Amino acid sequence: MDQQNHNTPQANGDITGAHLCHHHHQQQQLRTLWADMYREIEQMKIFKNMNLSLTTIKKIMETDEDVQMIDDEALVVFACAYEMFILELTHRAWTHAEKNKHQTLQKNDIVAAIRQTDRLEFLEDIV
């Protein structure tokens, strides 16, 4: 038996193997998502057509007393970063929902996405 078939979850019936396969698939989807977002940002010409309100983002940023003024270009960069963050969190939560056969994204899917992603551990205090 060749090694490639031996390591598949189907060949060894290992739940861990199935989990690794699912994890690899999720990672590939995230790489595709990030590549698509980067392409979209590079092609962006008119920043007023962003999905997130620049005015709202500016108000949120100004709630920090250390923030005095926000350059328009910096605001656009933050808006892109916020949008990318929301897309990735949503994608991870949706992957969890699908894995648990949910057809509607639920709070526990978002919580699970946060807890399963090291980069998102800063959010654990609010969930």
ZADRENLUM-260512 format. One record per atom (N, C-alpha, C, O): y, x, z; residue in one letter; atom name. Coordinates in Angstrom, 3 decimals. Last residue first. Layout:
BEGIN
VONU  Y  X  Z  A  CA
...
# end
This chain:
BEGIN
VONU  37.076  -16.229  24.687  V  N
VONU  36.022  -17.189  24.358  V  CA
VONU  35.162  -17.358  25.580  V  C
VONU  34.198  -18.123  25.555  V  O
VONU  38.786  -14.345  25.633  I  N
VONU  39.341  -15.662  25.332  I  CA
VONU  38.297  -16.683  24.907  I  C
VONU  38.600  -17.869  24.780  I  O
VONU  37.270  -12.056  26.033  D  N
VONU  37.960  -12.645  27.186  D  CA
VONU  38.503  -14.040  26.895  D  C
VONU  38.666  -14.839  27.818  D  O
VONU  36.420  -11.317  23.464  E  N
VONU  35.469  -11.919  24.395  E  CA
VONU  36.146  -12.578  25.590  E  C
VONU  35.635  -13.570  26.110  E  O
VONU  38.051  -9.925  21.776  L  N
VONU  38.229  -11.374  21.837  L  CA
VONU  37.350  -12.047  22.895  L  C
VONU  37.530  -13.230  23.183  L  O
VONU  37.219  -7.327  21.723  F  N
VONU  38.504  -7.593  22.369  F  CA
VONU  38.773  -9.096  22.518  F  C
VONU  39.634  -9.493  23.304  F  O
VONU  34.968  -7.274  20.101  E  N
VONU  34.769  -7.413  21.550  E  CA
VONU  36.069  -7.687  22.290  E  C
VONU  36.033  -8.233  23.393  E  O
VONU  34.909  -6.896  17.430  L  N
VONU  35.563  -8.111  17.903  L  CA
VONU  35.470  -8.300  19.414  L  C
VONU  35.844  -9.346  19.943  L  O
VONU  33.434  -4.658  16.868  R  N
VONU  34.868  -4.608  16.569  R  CA
VONU  35.622  -5.813  17.122  R  C
VONU  36.843  -5.762  17.270  R  O
VONU  30.797  -5.543  17.432  D  N
VONU  31.488  -4.614  18.329  D  CA
VONU  33.000  -4.612  18.120  D  C
VONU  33.762  -4.568  19.086  D  O
VONU  29.545  -8.654  17.250  T  N
VONU  30.306  -7.696  16.453  T  CA
VONU  31.135  -6.814  17.380  T  C
VONU  32.064  -7.288  18.033  T  O
VONU  28.426  -10.629  18.732  Q  N
VONU  27.506  -9.800  17.962  Q  CA
VONU  28.217  -8.721  17.142  Q  C
VONU  27.569  -7.960  16.423  Q  O
VONU  30.537  -12.038  19.835  R  N
VONU  29.665  -11.279  20.732  R  CA
VONU  28.733  -10.330  19.981  R  C
VONU  28.295  -9.327  20.544  R  O
VONU  31.593  -13.274  17.534  I  N
VONU  32.402  -12.330  18.311  I  CA
VONU  31.502  -11.442  19.160  I  C
VONU  31.687  -10.225  19.198  I  O
VONU  29.492  -14.937  16.781  A  N
VONU  29.997  -13.929  15.839  A  CA
VONU  30.797  -12.861  16.577  A  C
VONU  30.685  -11.675  16.269  A  O
VONU  29.339  -16.589  19.038  A  N
VONU  28.218  -15.701  18.707  A  CA
VONU  28.671  -14.597  17.756  A  C
VONU  28.271  -13.444  17.913  A  O
VONU  31.796  -17.948  18.795  V  N
VONU  31.518  -17.137  19.985  V  CA
VONU  30.401  -16.138  19.691  V  C
VONU  30.507  -14.967  20.056  V  O
VONU  31.311  -19.294  16.401  I  N
VONU  32.408  -18.323  16.473  I  CA
VONU  32.184  -17.376  17.652  I  C
VONU  32.357  -16.164  17.530  I  O
VONU  29.227  -20.925  17.211  D  N
VONU  29.016  -20.011  16.086  D  CA
VONU  30.082  -18.910  16.090  D  C
VONU  29.788  -17.746  15.818  D  O
VONU  30.380  -22.481  19.195  N  N
VONU  29.355  -21.510  19.597  N  CA
VONU  29.017  -20.535  18.463  N  C
VONU  28.562  -19.424  18.732  N  O
VONU  32.076  -24.131  17.660  K  N
VONU  32.656  -23.108  18.536  K  CA
VONU  31.610  -22.054  18.902  K  C
VONU  31.916  -20.862  18.920  K  O
VONU  30.684  -24.503  14.333  Q  N
VONU  30.923  -24.944  15.702  Q  CA
VONU  31.480  -23.780  16.521  Q  C
VONU  31.373  -22.615  16.137  Q  O
VONU  30.592  -25.696  11.090  L  N
VONU  30.916  -24.555  11.924  L  CA
VONU  31.313  -25.053  13.306  L  C
VONU  32.176  -25.921  13.436  L  O
VONU  27.917  -27.626  10.005  T  N
VONU  29.314  -27.622  10.432  T  CA
VONU  29.527  -26.416  11.339  T  C
VONU  28.732  -26.157  12.242  T  O
VONU  25.333  -27.399  9.665  Q  N
VONU  26.087  -27.657  8.451  Q  CA
VONU  27.582  -27.700  8.729  Q  C
VONU  28.401  -27.798  7.814  Q  O
VONU  23.045  -25.089  11.035  H  N
VONU  24.189  -25.975  11.231  H  CA
VONU  24.853  -26.204  9.879  H  C
VONU  24.920  -25.296  9.051  H  O
VONU  20.862  -23.327  11.143  K  N
VONU  20.732  -24.564  10.378  K  CA
VONU  21.823  -25.590  10.701  K  C
VONU  21.584  -26.797  10.654  K  O
VONU  21.284  -20.865  12.151  N  N
VONU  20.842  -21.894  13.098  N  CA
VONU  20.808  -23.279  12.473  N  C
VONU  20.733  -24.285  13.179  N  O
VONU  22.222  -19.577  9.909  K  N
VONU  21.005  -19.060  10.528  K  CA
VONU  20.414  -20.098  11.495  K  C
VONU  19.195  -20.196  11.639  K  O
VONU  24.627  -20.942  9.543  E  N
VONU  23.541  -21.112  8.585  E  CA
VONU  22.204  -20.680  9.170  E  C
VONU  21.181  -21.331  8.957  E  O
VONU  26.034  -19.904  11.776  A  N
VONU  25.789  -21.347  11.643  A  CA
VONU  24.625  -21.607  10.690  A  C
VONU  23.737  -22.404  10.995  A  O
VONU  26.165  -17.187  11.143  H  N
VONU  25.450  -17.610  12.354  H  CA
VONU  25.106  -19.097  12.270  H  C
VONU  24.007  -19.502  12.650  H  O
VONU  27.754  -17.381  8.870  T  N
VONU  26.421  -16.792  8.762  T  CA
VONU  25.571  -17.204  9.960  T  C
VONU  24.394  -17.531  9.809  T  O
VONU  30.069  -18.351  10.052  W  N
VONU  29.329  -19.209  9.128  W  CA
VONU  27.903  -18.694  8.920  W  C
VONU  26.962  -19.480  8.809  W  O
VONU  30.882  -16.113  11.522  A  N
VONU  30.537  -17.352  12.230  A  CA
VONU  29.710  -18.279  11.328  A  C
VONU  28.763  -18.914  11.790  A  O
VONU  31.418  -14.331  9.405  R  N
VONU  30.396  -14.001  10.406  R  CA
VONU  29.945  -15.251  11.161  R  C
VONU  28.752  -15.426  11.411  R  O
VONU  33.489  -15.763  8.115  H  N
VONU  32.246  -15.431  7.409  H  CA
VONU  31.121  -15.133  8.395  H  C
VONU  30.004  -15.625  8.238  H  O
VONU  35.430  -15.830  10.135  T  N
VONU  34.867  -17.077  9.616  T  CA
VONU  33.544  -16.819  8.911  T  C
VONU  32.586  -17.572  9.087  T  O
VONU  35.974  -13.099  10.357  L  N
VONU  35.466  -13.841  11.509  L  CA
VONU  34.803  -15.143  11.058  L  C
VONU  33.736  -15.506  11.552  L  O
VONU  36.971  -12.602  7.740  E  N
VONU  35.760  -11.937  8.221  E  CA
VONU  35.149  -12.677  9.400  E  C
VONU  33.933  -12.867  9.445  E  O
VONU  39.233  -14.308  7.643  L  N
VONU  38.141  -14.456  6.675  L  CA
VONU  36.854  -13.808  7.175  L  C
VONU  35.774  -14.386  7.053  L  O
VONU  40.787  -13.252  9.726  I  N
VONU  40.312  -14.638  9.802  I  CA
VONU  39.143  -14.853  8.846  I  C
VONU  38.165  -15.511  9.203  I  O
VONU  41.281  -10.663  8.688  F  N
VONU  40.612  -10.845  9.979  F  CA
VONU  40.004  -12.248  10.070  F  C
VONU  38.843  -12.404  10.448  F  O
VONU  42.710  -11.270  6.388  M  N
VONU  41.429  -10.571  6.268  M  CA
VONU  40.604  -10.752  7.548  M  C
VONU  39.392  -10.964  7.497  M  O
VONU  44.993  -12.438  7.555  E  N
VONU  44.144  -13.214  6.651  E  CA
VONU  42.762  -12.579  6.509  E  C
VONU  41.753  -13.284  6.510  E  O
VONU  46.004  -10.273  8.991  Y  N
VONU  45.587  -11.495  9.686  Y  CA
VONU  44.634  -12.307  8.821  Y  C
VONU  43.607  -12.797  9.290  Y  O
VONU  46.594  -8.520  6.846  A  N
VONU  45.608  -8.137  7.867  A  CA
VONU  45.105  -9.361  8.623  A  C
VONU  43.906  -9.478  8.874  A  O
VONU  48.570  -9.980  5.526  C  N
VONU  47.317  -9.649  4.823  C  CA
VONU  46.229  -9.299  5.830  C  C
VONU  45.083  -9.726  5.690  C  O
VONU  50.476  -9.993  7.580  A  N
VONU  49.941  -11.264  7.076  A  CA
VONU  48.622  -11.033  6.338  A  C
VONU  47.671  -11.797  6.503  A  O
VONU  51.043  -7.262  7.799  F  N
VONU  50.405  -7.959  8.914  F  CA
VONU  49.794  -9.280  8.463  F  C
VONU  48.710  -9.647  8.917  F  O
VONU  52.267  -6.925  5.284  V  N
VONU  51.067  -6.158  5.620  V  CA
VONU  50.313  -6.841  6.765  V  C
VONU  49.091  -6.982  6.710  V  O
VONU  54.466  -8.628  5.579  V  N
VONU  53.467  -8.916  4.544  V  CA
VONU  52.161  -8.184  4.841  V  C
VONU  51.078  -8.745  4.674  V  O
VONU  55.844  -7.258  7.593  L  N
VONU  55.376  -8.623  7.829  L  CA
VONU  54.289  -9.013  6.819  L  C
VONU  53.306  -9.658  7.183  L  O
VONU  56.577  -4.971  6.267  A  N
VONU  55.617  -4.876  7.374  A  CA
VONU  55.022  -6.246  7.673  A  C
VONU  53.834  -6.366  7.970  A  O
VONU  58.437  -6.092  4.510  E  N
VONU  57.236  -5.467  3.969  E  CA
VONU  56.160  -5.321  5.045  E  C
VONU  54.976  -5.521  4.776  E  O
VONU  60.413  -6.991  6.317  D  N
VONU  59.694  -7.949  5.468  D  CA
VONU  58.403  -7.365  4.901  D  C
VONU  57.389  -8.059  4.818  D  O
VONU  60.370  -5.688  9.633  D  N
VONU  60.690  -5.498  8.224  D  CA
VONU  59.852  -6.461  7.391  D  C
VONU  58.697  -6.721  7.728  D  O
VONU  61.369  -7.027  12.551  I  N
VONU  60.186  -6.860  11.707  I  CA
VONU  60.644  -6.791  10.257  I  C
VONU  61.235  -7.735  9.733  I  O
VONU  62.652  -6.067  15.756  M  N
VONU  62.862  -6.519  14.379  M  CA
VONU  61.595  -6.225  13.583  M  C
VONU  60.847  -5.300  13.898  M  O
VONU  61.412  -5.844  18.320  Q  N
VONU  62.824  -6.197  18.168  Q  CA
VONU  63.084  -6.797  16.790  Q  C
VONU  63.655  -7.880  16.665  Q  O
VONU  58.773  -6.047  20.415  V  N
VONU  59.112  -6.187  19.001  V  CA
VONU  60.550  -6.677  18.893  V  C
VONU  60.871  -7.786  19.320  V  O
VONU  58.306  -6.185  23.076  D  N
VONU  58.562  -4.853  22.521  D  CA
VONU  58.980  -4.901  21.055  D  C
VONU  59.483  -3.916  20.516  D  O
VONU  57.609  -8.806  23.612  E  N
VONU  58.962  -8.373  23.973  E  CA
VONU  59.311  -6.980  23.442  E  C
VONU  60.489  -6.630  23.365  E  O
VONU  56.006  -10.803  21.388  D  N
VONU  55.865  -9.526  22.086  D  CA
VONU  57.273  -8.990  22.344  D  C
VONU  58.035  -8.750  21.407  D  O
VONU  56.848  -12.827  19.824  T  N
VONU  56.547  -13.183  21.211  T  CA
VONU  56.297  -11.933  22.048  T  C
VONU  56.365  -11.985  23.276  T  O
VONU  57.038  -11.867  17.276  E  N
VONU  58.238  -11.766  18.099  E  CA
VONU  58.003  -12.226  19.538  E  C
VONU  58.871  -12.036  20.390  E  O
VONU  54.575  -12.581  16.189  M  N
VONU  54.845  -11.169  16.460  M  CA
VONU  56.042  -11.011  17.401  M  C
VONU  56.052  -10.108  18.236  M  O
VONU  55.003  -15.339  15.896  I  N
VONU  53.935  -14.842  16.779  I  CA
VONU  54.212  -13.395  17.161  I  C
VONU  54.096  -13.026  18.329  I  O
VONU  57.062  -15.330  14.012  K  N
VONU  57.289  -15.926  15.333  K  CA
VONU  56.243  -15.430  16.336  K  C
VONU  56.568  -15.138  17.487  K  O
VONU  55.720  -14.162  11.837  K  N
VONU  56.876  -13.477  12.423  K  CA
VONU  57.154  -14.019  13.830  K  C
VONU  57.451  -13.245  14.740  K  O
VONU  53.838  -16.149  11.311  I  N
VONU  53.378  -14.828  11.735  I  CA
VONU  54.520  -14.059  12.400  I  C
VONU  54.313  -13.384  13.408  I  O
VONU  55.581  -18.196  10.485  T  N
VONU  54.741  -18.378  11.670  T  CA
VONU  54.266  -17.028  12.201  T  C
VONU  54.292  -16.792  13.409  T  O
VONU  56.657  -17.007  8.178  T  N
VONU  57.530  -17.416  9.279  T  CA
VONU  56.740  -17.570  10.563  T  C
VONU  57.183  -17.123  11.621  T  O
VONU  54.457  -16.741  6.548  L  N
VONU  55.105  -15.534  7.029  L  CA
VONU  56.029  -15.847  8.205  L  C
VONU  56.164  -15.038  9.123  L  O
VONU  51.573  -18.613  6.726  S  N
VONU  53.027  -18.685  6.733  S  CA
VONU  53.622  -17.412  7.328  S  C
VONU  53.329  -17.051  8.468  S  O
VONU  48.829  -17.729  4.640  L  N
VONU  49.393  -17.841  5.982  L  CA
VONU  50.918  -17.814  5.888  L  C
VONU  51.485  -17.085  5.074  L  O
VONU  48.426  -17.412  1.934  N  N
VONU  47.819  -18.553  2.599  N  CA
VONU  48.389  -18.779  3.996  N  C
VONU  48.421  -19.912  4.475  N  O
VONU  51.342  -16.551  -0.049  M  N
VONU  50.220  -16.209  0.825  M  CA
VONU  49.700  -17.471  1.503  M  C
VONU  50.416  -18.464  1.635  M  O
VONU  53.474  -16.618  -1.744  N  N
VONU  52.363  -17.537  -2.013  N  CA
VONU  51.144  -17.242  -1.149  N  C
VONU  50.031  -17.646  -1.488  N  O
VONU  55.226  -14.611  -1.296  K  N
VONU  55.569  -15.906  -0.708  K  CA
VONU  54.446  -16.920  -0.895  K  C
VONU  54.464  -17.978  -0.267  K  O
VONU  54.500  -12.402  -2.726  F  N
VONU  54.004  -12.507  -1.364  F  CA
VONU  54.345  -13.841  -0.697  F  C
VONU  53.802  -14.159  0.361  F  O
VONU  53.444  -11.786  -5.787  I  N
VONU  54.384  -12.680  -5.114  I  CA
VONU  53.847  -12.967  -3.724  I  C
VONU  52.861  -13.686  -3.564  I  O
VONU  51.367  -10.006  -6.364  K  N
VONU  52.723  -9.708  -6.829  K  CA
VONU  53.750  -10.525  -6.037  K  C
VONU  54.802  -10.007  -5.661  K  O
VONU  48.272  -8.654  -5.796  M  N
VONU  49.267  -9.581  -5.279  M  CA
VONU  50.661  -9.135  -5.715  M  C
VONU  51.069  -8.003  -5.452  M  O
VONU  46.339  -6.871  -6.408  Q  N
VONU  46.881  -7.637  -7.520  Q  CA
VONU  48.022  -8.565  -7.101  Q  C
VONU  48.663  -9.187  -7.947  Q  O
VONU  45.619  -5.872  -3.935  E  N
VONU  46.160  -4.947  -4.928  E  CA
VONU  46.837  -5.685  -6.079  E  C
VONU  47.799  -5.183  -6.659  E  O
VONU  44.542  -8.192  -2.800  I  N
VONU  45.772  -7.615  -2.249  I  CA
VONU  46.429  -6.686  -3.267  I  C
VONU  47.647  -6.710  -3.441  I  O
VONU  42.228  -8.512  -4.362  E  N
VONU  43.246  -9.560  -4.341  E  CA
VONU  44.584  -9.013  -3.834  E  C
VONU  45.637  -9.339  -4.382  E  O
VONU  40.808  -6.191  -3.703  R  N
VONU  41.214  -6.435  -5.091  R  CA
VONU  42.351  -7.457  -5.145  R  C
VONU  43.318  -7.282  -5.886  R  O
VONU  40.377  -6.681  -0.966  Y  N
VONU  41.168  -5.524  -1.394  Y  CA
VONU  41.676  -5.711  -2.821  Y  C
VONU  42.836  -5.423  -3.114  Y  O
VONU  38.731  -8.968  -1.159  M  N
VONU  40.037  -9.048  -0.497  M  CA
VONU  40.930  -7.891  -0.920  M  C
VONU  42.111  -8.092  -1.204  M  O
VONU  36.463  -7.912  -2.440  D  N
VONU  37.236  -8.984  -3.077  D  CA
VONU  38.637  -9.092  -2.472  D  C
VONU  39.615  -9.286  -3.195  D  O
VONU  35.638  -6.109  -0.466  A  N
VONU  36.015  -5.609  -1.797  A  CA
VONU  36.860  -6.644  -2.534  A  C
VONU  37.852  -6.300  -3.176  A  O
VONU  35.023  -7.882  1.625  W  N
VONU  36.095  -6.901  1.779  W  CA
VONU  36.557  -6.376  0.427  W  C
VONU  37.757  -6.216  0.206  W  O
VONU  32.860  -9.307  0.407  L  N
VONU  34.057  -10.011  0.868  L  CA
VONU  35.236  -9.055  0.974  L  C
VONU  36.325  -9.355  0.483  L  O
VONU  31.022  -7.219  0.053  T  N
VONU  31.538  -7.937  -1.109  T  CA
VONU  32.834  -8.659  -0.754  T  C
VONU  33.796  -8.629  -1.522  T  O
VONU  30.535  -6.572  2.716  R  N
VONU  31.071  -5.548  1.814  R  CA
VONU  31.685  -6.206  0.578  R  C
VONU  32.747  -5.792  0.113  R  O
VONU  29.438  -9.018  3.567  L  N
VONU  30.720  -8.572  4.114  L  CA
VONU  31.350  -7.491  3.238  L  C
VONU  32.565  -7.489  3.037  L  O
VONU  27.033  -9.027  2.126  Q  N
VONU  28.010  -10.082  1.893  Q  CA
VONU  29.387  -9.667  2.408  Q  C
VONU  30.397  -9.935  1.756  Q  O
VONU  25.819  -6.790  3.314  Q  N
VONU  26.130  -6.766  1.878  Q  CA
VONU  27.170  -7.830  1.537  Q  C
VONU  28.085  -7.576  0.754  Q  O
VONU  25.497  -7.757  5.916  Q  N
VONU  26.341  -6.591  5.685  Q  CA
VONU  26.745  -6.498  4.209  Q  C
VONU  27.888  -6.163  3.898  Q  O
VONU  23.677  -9.837  5.431  Q  N
VONU  25.001  -10.144  5.961  Q  CA
VONU  25.956  -8.987  5.700  Q  C
VONU  27.100  -9.207  5.304  Q  O
VONU  21.467  -8.312  4.590  H  N
VONU  22.062  -9.294  3.676  H  CA
VONU  23.485  -9.638  4.123  H  C
VONU  24.394  -9.722  3.297  H  O
VONU  20.963  -6.886  6.944  H  N
VONU  21.304  -6.159  5.718  H  CA
VONU  21.997  -7.097  4.730  H  C
VONU  22.992  -6.726  4.107  H  O
VONU  20.278  -9.042  8.624  H  N
VONU  21.426  -8.202  8.952  H  CA
VONU  21.900  -7.445  7.706  H  C
VONU  23.101  -7.372  7.444  H  O
VONU  17.934  -9.937  7.370  H  N
VONU  19.073  -10.845  7.477  H  CA
VONU  20.349  -10.045  7.730  H  C
VONU  21.387  -10.325  7.129  H  O
VONU  16.386  -7.633  7.798  C  N
VONU  16.631  -8.093  6.431  C  CA
VONU  17.859  -9.014  6.405  C  C
VONU  18.717  -8.889  5.530  C  O
VONU  16.299  -7.620  10.571  L  N
VONU  16.921  -6.510  9.861  L  CA
VONU  17.266  -6.887  8.428  L  C
VONU  18.314  -6.502  7.910  L  O
VONU  14.859  -10.000  11.006  H  N
VONU  16.220  -9.875  11.529  H  CA
VONU  16.962  -8.759  10.795  H  C
VONU  18.127  -8.927  10.434  H  O
VONU  12.452  -9.312  9.860  A  N
VONU  13.208  -10.432  9.295  A  CA
VONU  14.660  -10.358  9.744  A  C
VONU  15.577  -10.618  8.965  A  O
VONU  11.742  -7.265  11.632  G  N
VONU  11.927  -6.973  10.212  G  CA
VONU  12.733  -8.064  9.529  G  C
VONU  13.602  -7.773  8.708  G  O
VONU  11.426  -8.770  13.939  T  N
VONU  12.457  -7.747  13.894  T  CA
VONU  12.755  -7.374  12.445  T  C
VONU  13.917  -7.188  12.082  T  O
VONU  9.185  -10.204  13.302  I  N
VONU  10.444  -10.921  13.414  I  CA
VONU  11.609  -9.942  13.366  I  C
VONU  12.662  -10.255  12.810  I  O
VONU  6.741  -9.187  11.070  D  N
VONU  7.559  -8.781  12.199  D  CA
VONU  8.880  -9.545  12.197  D  C
VONU  9.608  -9.532  11.204  D  O
VONU  4.939  -9.285  9.055  G  N
VONU  5.099  -10.469  9.875  G  CA
VONU  5.986  -10.230  11.081  G  C
VONU  5.966  -11.020  12.025  G  O
VONU  4.621  -7.287  7.242  N  N
VONU  4.162  -7.012  8.592  N  CA
VONU  4.338  -8.193  9.537  N  C
VONU  3.934  -8.120  10.697  N  O
VONU  5.400  -8.501  4.833  A  N
VONU  4.199  -7.688  4.878  A  CA
VONU  3.703  -7.470  6.300  A  C
VONU  2.496  -7.467  6.542  A  O
VONU  7.780  -9.827  5.330  Q  N
VONU  6.619  -10.612  4.924  Q  CA
VONU  5.330  -9.818  5.096  Q  C
VONU  4.293  -10.376  5.456  Q  O
VONU  9.581  -7.796  5.918  P  N
VONU  9.185  -8.706  6.987  P  CA
VONU  7.938  -9.509  6.626  P  C
VONU  7.131  -9.836  7.497  P  O
VONU  8.594  -4.622  4.492  T  N
VONU  9.203  -5.938  4.361  T  CA
VONU  8.720  -6.843  5.481  T  C
VONU  7.593  -6.697  5.955  T  O
VONU  7.275  -2.225  4.630  N  N
VONU  8.402  -2.432  5.526  N  CA
VONU  9.042  -3.804  5.400  N  C
VONU  9.965  -4.112  6.154  N  O
VONU  5.346  -2.275  2.642  H  N
VONU  4.895  -2.223  4.018  H  CA
VONU  6.028  -2.551  4.995  H  C
VONU  5.776  -3.093  6.071  H  O
VONU  6.783  -2.067  0.308  N  N
VONU  6.185  -3.345  0.643  N  CA
VONU  5.756  -3.397  2.097  N  C
VONU  5.801  -4.458  2.719  N  O
VONU  7.497  0.697  0.576  Q  N
VONU  8.518  -0.334  0.414  Q  CA
VONU  7.954  -1.699  0.783  Q  C
VONU  8.608  -2.435  1.523  Q  O
VONU  5.113  2.159  0.630  Q  N
VONU  5.917  2.039  1.843  Q  CA
VONU  6.955  0.930  1.733  Q  C
VONU  7.256  0.281  2.735  Q  O
VONU  2.215  0.631  -0.902  D  N
VONU  3.369  1.507  -0.910  D  CA
VONU  4.288  1.178  0.263  D  C
VONU  4.252  0.077  0.814  D  O
VONU  -1.166  0.852  0.000  M  N
VONU  0.000  0.000  0.000  M  CA
VONU  1.229  0.898  0.000  M  C
VONU  1.307  1.830  0.800  M  O
# end
